[in-house]
Amino acid sequence: MPLPTLRAVLASDAVRAAKPEVLSGADRLDRPVRWVHVSEVREVTGLLTGGELLLSTGLAMRGGGKDAAAYVADLVEAGATGLIVEVGDAFPEVPLAALRVARERRFPVIALRRKTRFVEITEQVHRAIVAEQYERVDFARRVHERFTALSLEGAGAQAIVEATAELAGSSVVLEDLSRHVVAYAAVGRPASGLLKDWEKRSRLVAPTGTAGLTGPEGWMVTPVGLQQRWGRLVVVNPASDQARLAMVLERAAQALELGRMAESDRFGIAHQAQGGFLSELADGRIRDDAEADARARSLGLPPAAPYVALVVRSAPRGTSPTDPVAVHRRARGLLERVAQAARTVRVPVLLGSLGPAEVAVLLAAGGRPEDTALEAFADALHVQVLRQPDLDAVAVGAGEPAATLLTAGASLRHARHVAEVAHALPPGRRRPFFRARDVRLRGLVALLHDDPRVQAFAESELDHLLVHEATHDDGMLALLRQYLAVGGNKTELARVSHRSRPALYKRLHRLEQILEVDLDDPDSRLALGVALMVHDQRR
């Protein structure tokens, strides 16, 4: 509930009974009233801080036209909202000199034609002001409790964005640094309209350091990320109360950051002895072969080199659950399927959850060829996952075979990266398992495309061109793709693009101006090529 306006004060019972007449400033009646003062003192302006409405019987304006004009001018300079004057036998009219100043400065002056009790006016207005202040405090309390509960529940980004939209009363979008929508909640409009040409529209809205209105559409935005920004919250149709909306966005951004930090923690390390051992191997916290062997034996893994580190990755089928119990159940289900696959092919393994969609595996191939053991395990795993109703097909990333547990465990990080890339590949390119040599540079980009530092690099390289494309759509981005595809060979580019050399050179010069780089420089072409890979991967 916003502060009462001067118009609302004039509509109150106490003022309407006094027959108010607006003498000046009729176009400024929607100004908020922060407080009401009853004063007959000429030097009252030193007591004002702005936003006050003064009630008077005109005593301060009875010293002549010059003094009355100066009194009104002082009220304007002090930031008063308006002046209400009771006229009658003792003070029949507001002096013309005072009204002249008020009209020139568009300052509201209202005459009350009937006597009234000023205390009734102040009581009504102050009651509304106090109620507004209490409502603000109560709203802030409800916002705090809502986002605190979401954080404690481990709510995902979608649930937080939906709560933000409900509190804001407007559609809300969470985007990453590449201007791609991570989560959204459409309020009062179809999602298709909300998200239409999102990346193009978003690129016209400059980043801000704090919550505020910006951009051609008047969005309210706030950055997300404490130490390193990784996204932005956008309210597409912000409400009029910007201070309240900014508070909601800032609390939502904090909840999103806490959720992101929680999601990065490995699931079940404290409760899974095998997962704890694999974590120590991957991080290099175990440095002695004898200790590693003893720990593995105690956990049930026989001494059967070669050893192979694997990571199994599976995305949820349909919408990812936000209920922490459902997330825990799905993570346990994936872990159980992996264990069952190992038992089916009788391959000794150690297992540990890396999260609701990933499982780390240390496999002891024994005397069997490692590829044969891996293929058998992966085939059995695909069969098991088909029996898990909420899991999609899995991808298996494998490290290189190793003679020792320490060497195999150190490759778990690489196996996790490979599994992440393999899961992003089209179904037609998938195989039972992948190694690092199967993914190459595009795989590296796919691994790192969610890293804010990689996104920031791609944005710094391509931002000017993408903004140009969003506003002109003249094919400059396509020209850059063609130029990089032919390795910077302008003769070949002229041939494949069916352009004359003069026309092509002119467009390339314009492209260099937009990008602010020298396209003949090999380092520039390499950087732009990698940035395009990141951009395309995000799309």
Salt bridges, closest charged atoms under 4 A:
ASP13 OD1 - ARG16 NH2 2.68
GLU21 OE1 - ARG113 NH2 2.63
ASP27 OD2 - ARG106 NH2 2.88
ASP30 OD1 - ARG7 NE 2.89
GLU52 OE2 - ARG34 NH2 2.63
ASP74 OD2 - ARG42 NH1 3.15
GLU77 OE2 - ARG105 NH2 2.68
GLU93 OE2 - ARG113 NH1 3.08
GLU120 OE2 - ARG117 NH1 3.60
GLU132 OE2 - ARG136 NE 2.15
GLU135 OE2 - ARG142 NH2 3.75
GLU135 OE1 - ARG244 NH2 2.39
ASP138 OD1 - ARG141 NH2 2.52
ASP138 OD2 - ARG142 NE 3.24
GLU145 OE1 - ARG141 NH1 3.08
GLU166 OE1 - ARG146 NH2 3.01
GLU175 OE2 - ARG232 NE 2.75
ASP176 OD2 - ARG538 NH2 1.65
GLU199 OE1 - HIS180 NE2 3.45
GLU199 OE2 - ARG203 NE 3.30
GLU199 OE1 - ARG539 NH1 2.72
GLU217 OE2 - ARG201 NE 2.92
ASP241 OD2 - ARG136 NH2 3.02
ASP241 OD2 - ARG244 NE 3.84
GLU280 OE2 - ARG295 NH2 3.12
ASP283 OD2 - ARG285 NH2 3.19
ASP283 OD1 - ARG413 NH2 2.63
ASP293 OD1 - ARG297 NH1 3.99
GLU358 OE2 - ARG313 NH1 2.77
GLU358 OE1 - ARG416 NE 2.70
ASP371 OD1 - ARG435 NH1 3.05
GLU400 OE2 - ARG437 NH1 2.82
ASP438 OD1 - ARG431 NH1 3.32
ASP450 OD2 - HIS449 NE2 3.49
ASP450 OD1 - ARG538 NH1 2.35
ASP451 OD2 - ARG453 NH2 2.86
GLU459 OE1 - ARG179 NH1 2.97
GLU459 OE1 - ARG203 NH1 2.86
ASP463 OD1 - ARG203 NH1 3.56
ASP474 OD2 - HIS468 NE2 2.88
GLU492 OE2 - ARG495 NH2 2.48
GLU516 OE2 - HIS464 ND1 3.78
ASP520 OD1 - LYS490 NZ 3.57
ASP536 OD1 - ARG481 NH2 2.74
